Amino acid sequence: MNPSRTSPEWKSSDERGIVLVTVILLIAVLMALGTTAILQTSTDIRISGNYLQNRVALNNAETGVDQVITYLQSNDVSYPTSDDPSTTITVSTPAGFSFNTSVVIDYVSSDRYRFQMTGTGANNASKTLEVQFEREPLYPQGADGAVAMYGGDPAVAFKVGGGGGYNVDGHDYPIPTACPCTGGGCSTTAGATGATTGLYTVMAPDLEGDVDAHLGGSPSQTLGGGLHTDDEWKAFVNYVIEKNLYQDNTFGTRDNPAVTRVPSGSTLNGNGHYAGILIVEDGGELVLNGTFTFEGIVILRGTGQMSGSGTGNIFGSTITIDHESKLIDVTGSVNLFYSSEALANLANLNDLHVVQLKTWKDVL
């Protein structure tokens, strides 16, 4: 017997069709959801891969920055200036890293510079960093005077008589045009600006001779309150000796300044044109002959002495440290002149500078 229309067993073809459609729609929805999930997963994987490669690029850029800093610290580099504002160096790439090896160093300000480094990864990933750094000198900066005596019982013997001009002068003298200079070409004329103290001492000095005629500067004398101390200069000299950053009894030049040490018991005779930092140790002696010319800093330590029989000029600053008493004798024809230009050239002493990162930022 066939079921009646009202019996539970009876289903019309329409109703069965509705069920089929519903099932098909449900399957379609599930397939769509599955496809969406697959696409989302694929997108997430791509995003994750891109993020990873961007991180690789950043890591490569950071490694490149480290390579540049190491290169600058370990090599002699002609740093850019305001007149010549950029220079290019080439660094090596360690195995497994990728970054630009040709690096342009740009001048920012005195002793401050800038460069960019781009690291790369797979899928055209790249990251560019802009870095600013400074070269910080290890020696004390700025001069307290043409002559600065930081130890005890300082004394200076000047010439007697008014002729000959200043022997110790804090006015700012340019360095000689010719290098090496000869004869009258080793003398220069002080500028109208930039002067410092002629004679700086931390204790009241004993002065002999015609002081007013042979001591100049702005002011000519200063007692205490300077930029530096005896301990500061002693620490610098000790560091240079400890790190072996000097050469014994051999001078540097203007193009290649050096730290020269005159050891105890040694006498160094100079009759030429030299530059750098000259350390005369306790018991050592520097003898200035002929037209001896030195540009930079002369440090007399303890009983270290300086004497001269020629017409020598020291441009920069002459310093005495670590002594209970000290006499500087300028009764002859040796001149001790302040020179900012001579001191600025010490920036070419690469071993006496440390490269310090100051800022960096993402630019791309």
Contacts in CASP RR format, 6 or more apart in sequence:
PFRMAT RR
TARGET T0000
AUTHOR 0000-0000-0000
METHOD contacts of the structure
MODEL  1
MNPSRTSPEWKSSDERGIVLVTVILLIAVLMALGTTAILQTSTDIRISGN
YLQNRVALNNAETGVDQVITYLQSNDVSYPTSDDPSTTITVSTPAGFSFN
TSVVIDYVSSDRYRFQMTGTGANNASKTLEVQFEREPLYPQGADGAVAMY
GGDPAVAFKVGGGGGYNVDGHDYPIPTACPCTGGGCSTTAGATGATTGLY
TVMAPDLEGDVDAHLGGSPSQTLGGGLHTDDEWKAFVNYVIEKNLYQDNT
FGTRDNPAVTRVPSGSTLNGNGHYAGILIVEDGGELVLNGTFTFEGIVIL
RGTGQMSGSGTGNIFGSTITIDHESKLIDVTGSVNLFYSSEALANLANLN
DLHVVQLKTWKDVL
3 9 0 8 1.000
3 10 0 8 1.000
4 10 0 8 1.000
49 123 0 8 1.000
50 123 0 8 1.000
50 125 0 8 1.000
53 121 0 8 1.000
53 122 0 8 1.000
53 123 0 8 1.000
53 125 0 8 1.000
54 125 0 8 1.000
54 127 0 8 1.000
56 121 0 8 1.000
56 122 0 8 1.000
56 125 0 8 1.000
57 119 0 8 1.000
57 120 0 8 1.000
57 121 0 8 1.000
57 125 0 8 1.000
57 126 0 8 1.000
57 127 0 8 1.000
58 119 0 8 1.000
58 127 0 8 1.000
60 97 0 8 1.000
60 98 0 8 1.000
60 99 0 8 1.000
60 119 0 8 1.000
60 120 0 8 1.000
60 121 0 8 1.000
60 127 0 8 1.000
61 99 0 8 1.000
61 117 0 8 1.000
61 118 0 8 1.000
61 119 0 8 1.000
61 127 0 8 1.000
61 128 0 8 1.000
61 129 0 8 1.000
62 129 0 8 1.000
63 94 0 8 1.000
63 97 0 8 1.000
63 99 0 8 1.000
64 91 0 8 1.000
64 93 0 8 1.000
64 97 0 8 1.000
64 99 0 8 1.000
64 117 0 8 1.000
64 119 0 8 1.000
65 117 0 8 1.000
65 129 0 8 1.000
65 131 0 8 1.000
65 357 0 8 1.000
65 360 0 8 1.000
67 91 0 8 1.000
67 92 0 8 1.000
67 93 0 8 1.000
67 94 0 8 1.000
67 99 0 8 1.000
68 89 0 8 1.000
68 91 0 8 1.000
68 103 0 8 1.000
68 115 0 8 1.000
68 117 0 8 1.000
68 131 0 8 1.000
69 133 0 8 1.000
69 355 0 8 1.000
69 357 0 8 1.000
71 77 0 8 1.000
71 89 0 8 1.000
71 91 0 8 1.000
72 89 0 8 1.000
72 133 0 8 1.000
72 135 0 8 1.000
72 355 0 8 1.000
73 354 0 8 1.000
73 355 0 8 1.000
75 89 0 8 1.000
75 350 0 8 1.000
76 348 0 8 1.000
76 350 0 8 1.000
77 87 0 8 1.000
77 89 0 8 1.000
77 105 0 8 1.000
77 350 0 8 1.000
78 87 0 8 1.000
79 87 0 8 1.000
79 105 0 8 1.000
79 107 0 8 1.000
79 113 0 8 1.000
79 135 0 8 1.000
79 347 0 8 1.000
80 86 0 8 1.000
80 87 0 8 1.000
80 105 0 8 1.000
80 106 0 8 1.000
80 107 0 8 1.000
80 113 0 8 1.000
81 107 0 8 1.000
82 107 0 8 1.000
84 107 0 8 1.000
85 106 0 8 1.000
85 107 0 8 1.000
86 104 0 8 1.000
86 105 0 8 1.000
86 106 0 8 1.000
86 107 0 8 1.000
87 104 0 8 1.000
87 105 0 8 1.000
88 102 0 8 1.000
88 103 0 8 1.000
88 104 0 8 1.000
88 105 0 8 1.000
89 102 0 8 1.000
89 103 0 8 1.000
89 105 0 8 1.000
90 101 0 8 1.000
90 102 0 8 1.000
90 103 0 8 1.000
91 101 0 8 1.000
91 103 0 8 1.000
92 101 0 8 1.000
93 99 0 8 1.000
93 101 0 8 1.000
98 119 0 8 1.000
98 120 0 8 1.000
98 121 0 8 1.000
99 117 0 8 1.000
99 118 0 8 1.000
99 119 0 8 1.000
99 120 0 8 1.000
100 117 0 8 1.000
100 118 0 8 1.000
100 119 0 8 1.000
103 115 0 8 1.000
103 116 0 8 1.000
103 117 0 8 1.000
104 115 0 8 1.000
104 116 0 8 1.000
105 113 0 8 1.000
105 114 0 8 1.000
105 115 0 8 1.000
106 113 0 8 1.000
106 114 0 8 1.000
106 115 0 8 1.000
107 113 0 8 1.000
108 114 0 8 1.000
108 132 0 8 1.000
111 134 0 8 1.000
111 135 0 8 1.000
111 136 0 8 1.000
111 347 0 8 1.000
112 132 0 8 1.000
112 133 0 8 1.000
112 134 0 8 1.000
112 358 0 8 1.000
113 132 0 8 1.000
113 133 0 8 1.000
113 134 0 8 1.000
113 135 0 8 1.000
114 130 0 8 1.000
114 131 0 8 1.000
114 132 0 8 1.000
114 133 0 8 1.000
115 130 0 8 1.000
115 131 0 8 1.000
116 128 0 8 1.000
116 129 0 8 1.000
116 130 0 8 1.000
116 131 0 8 1.000
116 363 0 8 1.000
117 128 0 8 1.000
117 129 0 8 1.000
117 131 0 8 1.000
118 126 0 8 1.000
118 127 0 8 1.000
118 128 0 8 1.000
118 129 0 8 1.000
118 364 0 8 1.000
119 126 0 8 1.000
119 127 0 8 1.000
119 128 0 8 1.000
120 126 0 8 1.000
126 364 0 8 1.000
127 362 0 8 1.000
127 364 0 8 1.000
128 362 0 8 1.000
128 363 0 8 1.000
128 364 0 8 1.000
129 360 0 8 1.000
129 361 0 8 1.000
129 362 0 8 1.000
129 363 0 8 1.000
130 360 0 8 1.000
130 361 0 8 1.000
130 363 0 8 1.000
131 357 0 8 1.000
131 359 0 8 1.000
131 360 0 8 1.000
132 357 0 8 1.000
132 358 0 8 1.000
132 359 0 8 1.000
132 360 0 8 1.000
133 355 0 8 1.000
133 356 0 8 1.000
133 357 0 8 1.000
133 358 0 8 1.000
134 355 0 8 1.000
134 356 0 8 1.000
134 358 0 8 1.000
135 347 0 8 1.000
135 353 0 8 1.000
135 354 0 8 1.000
135 355 0 8 1.000
135 356 0 8 1.000
136 353 0 8 1.000
136 354 0 8 1.000
136 355 0 8 1.000
136 356 0 8 1.000
137 346 0 8 1.000
137 347 0 8 1.000
137 349 0 8 1.000
137 352 0 8 1.000
137 353 0 8 1.000
138 236 0 8 1.000
138 239 0 8 1.000
138 352 0 8 1.000
138 353 0 8 1.000
138 354 0 8 1.000
139 236 0 8 1.000
139 277 0 8 1.000
139 297 0 8 1.000
139 346 0 8 1.000
139 352 0 8 1.000
140 227 0 8 1.000
140 228 0 8 1.000
140 232 0 8 1.000
140 233 0 8 1.000
140 236 0 8 1.000
141 227 0 8 1.000
142 227 0 8 1.000
142 228 0 8 1.000
142 343 0 8 1.000
143 196 0 8 1.000
143 227 0 8 1.000
143 316 0 8 1.000
143 317 0 8 1.000
143 338 0 8 1.000
143 343 0 8 1.000
144 196 0 8 1.000
144 197 0 8 1.000
144 200 0 8 1.000
144 222 0 8 1.000
144 226 0 8 1.000
144 227 0 8 1.000
144 228 0 8 1.000
144 317 0 8 1.000
145 170 0 8 1.000
145 196 0 8 1.000
145 197 0 8 1.000
145 198 0 8 1.000
145 199 0 8 1.000
145 200 0 8 1.000
145 222 0 8 1.000
145 317 0 8 1.000
145 338 0 8 1.000
146 168 0 8 1.000
146 169 0 8 1.000
146 170 0 8 1.000
146 196 0 8 1.000
146 197 0 8 1.000
146 198 0 8 1.000
146 199 0 8 1.000
146 216 0 8 1.000
146 217 0 8 1.000
146 316 0 8 1.000
146 317 0 8 1.000
146 318 0 8 1.000
146 336 0 8 1.000
146 337 0 8 1.000
146 338 0 8 1.000
147 156 0 8 1.000
147 168 0 8 1.000
147 198 0 8 1.000
147 199 0 8 1.000
147 200 0 8 1.000
147 317 0 8 1.000
147 318 0 8 1.000
147 319 0 8 1.000
147 320 0 8 1.000
147 328 0 8 1.000
147 336 0 8 1.000
148 197 0 8 1.000
148 200 0 8 1.000
148 201 0 8 1.000
148 228 0 8 1.000
148 317 0 8 1.000
148 318 0 8 1.000
148 319 0 8 1.000
148 320 0 8 1.000
149 199 0 8 1.000
149 200 0 8 1.000
149 201 0 8 1.000
149 202 0 8 1.000
149 205 0 8 1.000
149 319 0 8 1.000
149 320 0 8 1.000
149 326 0 8 1.000
149 328 0 8 1.000
150 202 0 8 1.000
150 228 0 8 1.000
150 229 0 8 1.000
150 230 0 8 1.000
150 233 0 8 1.000
150 319 0 8 1.000
150 320 0 8 1.000
150 321 0 8 1.000
151 202 0 8 1.000
151 203 0 8 1.000
151 230 0 8 1.000
151 320 0 8 1.000
151 321 0 8 1.000
151 322 0 8 1.000
151 323 0 8 1.000
151 324 0 8 1.000
151 326 0 8 1.000
152 202 0 8 1.000
152 203 0 8 1.000
152 323 0 8 1.000
152 324 0 8 1.000
152 325 0 8 1.000
152 326 0 8 1.000
153 203 0 8 1.000
153 206 0 8 1.000
153 323 0 8 1.000
153 324 0 8 1.000
153 325 0 8 1.000
153 326 0 8 1.000
154 201 0 8 1.000
154 202 0 8 1.000
154 203 0 8 1.000
154 205 0 8 1.000
154 206 0 8 1.000
154 320 0 8 1.000
154 325 0 8 1.000
154 326 0 8 1.000
154 328 0 8 1.000
155 205 0 8 1.000
155 206 0 8 1.000
155 207 0 8 1.000
155 208 0 8 1.000
155 325 0 8 1.000
155 326 0 8 1.000
155 327 0 8 1.000
155 328 0 8 1.000
156 168 0 8 1.000
156 199 0 8 1.000
156 205 0 8 1.000
156 206 0 8 1.000
156 207 0 8 1.000
156 208 0 8 1.000
156 215 0 8 1.000
156 327 0 8 1.000
156 328 0 8 1.000
156 329 0 8 1.000
156 330 0 8 1.000
157 208 0 8 1.000
157 209 0 8 1.000
157 327 0 8 1.000
157 328 0 8 1.000
157 329 0 8 1.000
157 330 0 8 1.000
157 331 0 8 1.000
158 167 0 8 1.000
158 168 0 8 1.000
158 207 0 8 1.000
158 208 0 8 1.000
158 209 0 8 1.000
158 210 0 8 1.000
158 211 0 8 1.000
158 213 0 8 1.000
158 214 0 8 1.000
158 215 0 8 1.000
158 330 0 8 1.000
158 331 0 8 1.000
159 167 0 8 1.000
159 209 0 8 1.000
159 210 0 8 1.000
159 213 0 8 1.000
159 214 0 8 1.000
159 330 0 8 1.000
159 331 0 8 1.000
159 332 0 8 1.000
160 209 0 8 1.000
160 210 0 8 1.000
160 331 0 8 1.000
161 209 0 8 1.000
161 210 0 8 1.000
161 213 0 8 1.000
162 210 0 8 1.000
162 213 0 8 1.000
162 214 0 8 1.000
163 213 0 8 1.000
164 213 0 8 1.000
164 214 0 8 1.000
165 213 0 8 1.000
165 214 0 8 1.000
166 213 0 8 1.000
166 214 0 8 1.000
166 215 0 8 1.000
166 216 0 8 1.000
166 217 0 8 1.000
166 335 0 8 1.000
166 337 0 8 1.000
167 214 0 8 1.000
167 215 0 8 1.000
167 330 0 8 1.000
167 332 0 8 1.000
167 334 0 8 1.000
167 335 0 8 1.000
167 336 0 8 1.000
168 198 0 8 1.000
168 199 0 8 1.000
168 214 0 8 1.000
168 215 0 8 1.000
168 216 0 8 1.000
168 330 0 8 1.000
168 335 0 8 1.000
168 336 0 8 1.000
169 190 0 8 1.000
169 198 0 8 1.000
169 215 0 8 1.000
169 216 0 8 1.000
169 217 0 8 1.000
169 335 0 8 1.000
169 336 0 8 1.000
169 337 0 8 1.000
169 338 0 8 1.000
170 190 0 8 1.000
170 195 0 8 1.000
170 196 0 8 1.000
170 197 0 8 1.000
170 198 0 8 1.000
170 216 0 8 1.000
170 217 0 8 1.000
170 218 0 8 1.000
170 220 0 8 1.000
170 337 0 8 1.000
170 338 0 8 1.000
171 190 0 8 1.000
171 191 0 8 1.000
171 194 0 8 1.000
171 195 0 8 1.000
171 216 0 8 1.000
171 217 0 8 1.000
171 218 0 8 1.000
171 337 0 8 1.000
171 338 0 8 1.000
172 190 0 8 1.000
172 191 0 8 1.000
172 193 0 8 1.000
172 194 0 8 1.000
172 195 0 8 1.000
172 196 0 8 1.000
172 338 0 8 1.000
172 339 0 8 1.000
172 340 0 8 1.000
172 341 0 8 1.000
173 188 0 8 1.000
173 189 0 8 1.000
173 190 0 8 1.000
173 191 0 8 1.000
173 315 0 8 1.000
173 337 0 8 1.000
173 338 0 8 1.000
173 339 0 8 1.000
173 341 0 8 1.000
174 188 0 8 1.000
174 189 0 8 1.000
174 191 0 8 1.000
174 339 0 8 1.000
174 341 0 8 1.000
175 188 0 8 1.000
175 254 0 8 1.000
175 295 0 8 1.000
175 315 0 8 1.000
175 339 0 8 1.000
175 341 0 8 1.000
175 342 0 8 1.000
175 345 0 8 1.000
176 185 0 8 1.000
176 186 0 8 1.000
176 187 0 8 1.000
176 188 0 8 1.000
176 273 0 8 1.000
176 293 0 8 1.000
177 185 0 8 1.000
178 185 0 8 1.000
179 253 0 8 1.000
179 254 0 8 1.000
179 273 0 8 1.000
180 272 0 8 1.000
180 273 0 8 1.000
180 293 0 8 1.000
181 273 0 8 1.000
181 291 0 8 1.000
181 293 0 8 1.000
182 291 0 8 1.000
183 291 0 8 1.000
183 311 0 8 1.000
184 291 0 8 1.000
186 273 0 8 1.000
186 291 0 8 1.000
186 293 0 8 1.000
186 311 0 8 1.000
186 312 0 8 1.000
186 313 0 8 1.000
187 313 0 8 1.000
188 315 0 8 1.000
190 337 0 8 1.000
194 218 0 8 1.000
194 340 0 8 1.000
195 217 0 8 1.000
195 218 0 8 1.000
195 338 0 8 1.000
196 217 0 8 1.000
196 218 0 8 1.000
196 338 0 8 1.000
197 217 0 8 1.000
197 218 0 8 1.000
197 219 0 8 1.000
197 220 0 8 1.000
197 221 0 8 1.000
197 222 0 8 1.000
198 215 0 8 1.000
198 216 0 8 1.000
198 217 0 8 1.000
198 219 0 8 1.000
198 220 0 8 1.000
198 221 0 8 1.000
198 222 0 8 1.000
198 338 0 8 1.000
199 205 0 8 1.000
199 215 0 8 1.000
199 220 0 8 1.000
199 221 0 8 1.000
199 222 0 8 1.000
200 221 0 8 1.000
200 222 0 8 1.000
200 223 0 8 1.000
200 224 0 8 1.000
200 226 0 8 1.000
201 221 0 8 1.000
201 222 0 8 1.000
201 223 0 8 1.000
201 224 0 8 1.000
202 223 0 8 1.000
202 224 0 8 1.000
202 225 0 8 1.000
202 229 0 8 1.000
202 230 0 8 1.000
203 223 0 8 1.000
204 223 0 8 1.000
205 221 0 8 1.000
207 215 0 8 1.000
209 331 0 8 1.000
212 220 0 8 1.000
214 330 0 8 1.000
215 221 0 8 1.000
217 338 0 8 1.000
230 321 0 8 1.000
230 322 0 8 1.000
233 299 0 8 1.000
233 319 0 8 1.000
233 321 0 8 1.000
234 301 0 8 1.000
234 321 0 8 1.000
234 322 0 8 1.000
237 279 0 8 1.000
237 299 0 8 1.000
237 301 0 8 1.000
237 321 0 8 1.000
239 245 0 8 1.000
240 246 0 8 1.000
240 259 0 8 1.000
240 261 0 8 1.000
240 277 0 8 1.000
240 279 0 8 1.000
240 352 0 8 1.000
241 261 0 8 1.000
245 259 0 8 1.000
245 351 0 8 1.000
245 352 0 8 1.000
246 258 0 8 1.000
246 259 0 8 1.000
246 260 0 8 1.000
246 261 0 8 1.000
246 279 0 8 1.000
247 258 0 8 1.000
247 259 0 8 1.000
247 260 0 8 1.000
247 261 0 8 1.000
248 260 0 8 1.000
248 261 0 8 1.000
248 262 0 8 1.000
248 263 0 8 1.000
248 266 0 8 1.000
249 260 0 8 1.000
249 261 0 8 1.000
249 262 0 8 1.000
249 263 0 8 1.000
249 266 0 8 1.000
249 268 0 8 1.000
250 258 0 8 1.000
250 260 0 8 1.000
251 258 0 8 1.000
251 260 0 8 1.000
251 270 0 8 1.000
251 272 0 8 1.000
251 274 0 8 1.000
251 275 0 8 1.000
251 278 0 8 1.000
251 294 0 8 1.000
252 258 0 8 1.000
252 260 0 8 1.000
252 274 0 8 1.000
252 275 0 8 1.000
252 276 0 8 1.000
253 273 0 8 1.000
253 274 0 8 1.000
253 275 0 8 1.000
254 273 0 8 1.000
254 275 0 8 1.000
254 295 0 8 1.000
254 345 0 8 1.000
255 348 0 8 1.000
256 348 0 8 1.000
257 275 0 8 1.000
257 276 0 8 1.000
257 277 0 8 1.000
257 295 0 8 1.000
257 296 0 8 1.000
257 345 0 8 1.000
257 346 0 8 1.000
257 348 0 8 1.000
257 349 0 8 1.000
258 275 0 8 1.000
258 276 0 8 1.000
258 277 0 8 1.000
258 349 0 8 1.000
259 276 0 8 1.000
259 277 0 8 1.000
259 278 0 8 1.000
259 279 0 8 1.000
259 349 0 8 1.000
259 351 0 8 1.000
259 352 0 8 1.000
260 268 0 8 1.000
260 274 0 8 1.000
260 276 0 8 1.000
260 277 0 8 1.000
260 278 0 8 1.000
260 279 0 8 1.000
261 279 0 8 1.000
261 281 0 8 1.000
262 268 0 8 1.000
262 278 0 8 1.000
262 279 0 8 1.000
262 280 0 8 1.000
262 281 0 8 1.000
262 284 0 8 1.000
262 285 0 8 1.000
262 286 0 8 1.000
262 304 0 8 1.000
263 281 0 8 1.000
263 284 0 8 1.000
264 281 0 8 1.000
264 282 0 8 1.000
264 283 0 8 1.000
264 284 0 8 1.000
265 283 0 8 1.000
265 284 0 8 1.000
265 285 0 8 1.000
266 284 0 8 1.000
266 285 0 8 1.000
267 284 0 8 1.000
267 285 0 8 1.000
267 286 0 8 1.000
267 287 0 8 1.000
268 280 0 8 1.000
268 285 0 8 1.000
268 286 0 8 1.000
268 287 0 8 1.000
269 287 0 8 1.000
269 289 0 8 1.000
270 286 0 8 1.000
270 287 0 8 1.000
270 288 0 8 1.000
270 289 0 8 1.000
270 292 0 8 1.000
271 289 0 8 1.000
271 290 0 8 1.000
271 291 0 8 1.000
271 292 0 8 1.000
272 290 0 8 1.000
272 291 0 8 1.000
272 292 0 8 1.000
272 293 0 8 1.000
273 293 0 8 1.000
274 293 0 8 1.000
274 294 0 8 1.000
274 295 0 8 1.000
275 294 0 8 1.000
275 295 0 8 1.000
275 296 0 8 1.000
275 342 0 8 1.000
275 345 0 8 1.000
276 294 0 8 1.000
276 295 0 8 1.000
276 296 0 8 1.000
276 297 0 8 1.000
276 345 0 8 1.000
276 346 0 8 1.000
276 349 0 8 1.000
277 296 0 8 1.000
277 297 0 8 1.000
277 298 0 8 1.000
277 299 0 8 1.000
277 346 0 8 1.000
277 349 0 8 1.000
277 352 0 8 1.000
278 286 0 8 1.000
278 294 0 8 1.000
278 296 0 8 1.000
278 297 0 8 1.000
278 298 0 8 1.000
278 299 0 8 1.000
279 299 0 8 1.000
279 301 0 8 1.000
280 286 0 8 1.000
280 298 0 8 1.000
280 299 0 8 1.000
280 300 0 8 1.000
280 301 0 8 1.000
280 304 0 8 1.000
280 305 0 8 1.000
280 306 0 8 1.000
281 301 0 8 1.000
281 302 0 8 1.000
281 304 0 8 1.000
282 301 0 8 1.000
282 302 0 8 1.000
282 303 0 8 1.000
282 304 0 8 1.000
282 322 0 8 1.000
283 302 0 8 1.000
283 303 0 8 1.000
283 304 0 8 1.000
283 305 0 8 1.000
284 303 0 8 1.000
284 304 0 8 1.000
284 305 0 8 1.000
285 304 0 8 1.000
285 305 0 8 1.000
285 306 0 8 1.000
285 307 0 8 1.000
286 298 0 8 1.000
286 305 0 8 1.000
286 306 0 8 1.000
286 307 0 8 1.000
287 306 0 8 1.000
287 307 0 8 1.000
287 308 0 8 1.000
287 309 0 8 1.000
288 306 0 8 1.000
288 307 0 8 1.000
288 308 0 8 1.000
288 309 0 8 1.000
288 310 0 8 1.000
288 312 0 8 1.000
288 334 0 8 1.000
289 308 0 8 1.000
289 309 0 8 1.000
289 310 0 8 1.000
290 309 0 8 1.000
290 310 0 8 1.000
290 311 0 8 1.000
290 312 0 8 1.000
291 310 0 8 1.000
291 311 0 8 1.000
291 312 0 8 1.000
291 313 0 8 1.000
292 308 0 8 1.000
292 310 0 8 1.000
292 312 0 8 1.000
292 313 0 8 1.000
293 312 0 8 1.000
293 313 0 8 1.000
293 314 0 8 1.000
293 315 0 8 1.000
294 313 0 8 1.000
294 314 0 8 1.000
294 315 0 8 1.000
295 315 0 8 1.000
295 316 0 8 1.000
295 339 0 8 1.000
295 341 0 8 1.000
295 342 0 8 1.000
295 345 0 8 1.000
296 314 0 8 1.000
296 315 0 8 1.000
296 316 0 8 1.000
296 317 0 8 1.000
296 339 0 8 1.000
296 342 0 8 1.000
296 343 0 8 1.000
296 345 0 8 1.000
296 346 0 8 1.000
297 316 0 8 1.000
297 317 0 8 1.000
297 318 0 8 1.000
297 319 0 8 1.000
297 343 0 8 1.000
297 346 0 8 1.000
298 306 0 8 1.000
298 314 0 8 1.000
298 317 0 8 1.000
298 318 0 8 1.000
298 319 0 8 1.000
299 319 0 8 1.000
299 320 0 8 1.000
299 321 0 8 1.000
300 306 0 8 1.000
300 318 0 8 1.000
300 319 0 8 1.000
300 320 0 8 1.000
300 321 0 8 1.000
300 326 0 8 1.000
300 328 0 8 1.000
301 320 0 8 1.000
301 321 0 8 1.000
301 322 0 8 1.000
301 323 0 8 1.000
302 320 0 8 1.000
302 321 0 8 1.000
302 322 0 8 1.000
302 323 0 8 1.000
302 326 0 8 1.000
303 323 0 8 1.000
306 318 0 8 1.000
306 328 0 8 1.000
306 334 0 8 1.000
307 329 0 8 1.000
308 332 0 8 1.000
308 334 0 8 1.000
310 333 0 8 1.000
310 334 0 8 1.000
311 333 0 8 1.000
311 334 0 8 1.000
312 333 0 8 1.000
312 334 0 8 1.000
312 335 0 8 1.000
313 334 0 8 1.000
313 335 0 8 1.000
313 337 0 8 1.000
314 334 0 8 1.000
314 335 0 8 1.000
314 336 0 8 1.000
314 337 0 8 1.000
315 337 0 8 1.000
315 338 0 8 1.000
315 339 0 8 1.000
315 341 0 8 1.000
315 342 0 8 1.000
316 337 0 8 1.000
316 338 0 8 1.000
316 339 0 8 1.000
316 340 0 8 1.000
316 342 0 8 1.000
316 343 0 8 1.000
317 338 0 8 1.000
317 343 0 8 1.000
318 328 0 8 1.000
318 336 0 8 1.000
320 326 0 8 1.000
320 328 0 8 1.000
328 336 0 8 1.000
330 336 0 8 1.000
346 352 0 8 1.000
347 353 0 8 1.000
END
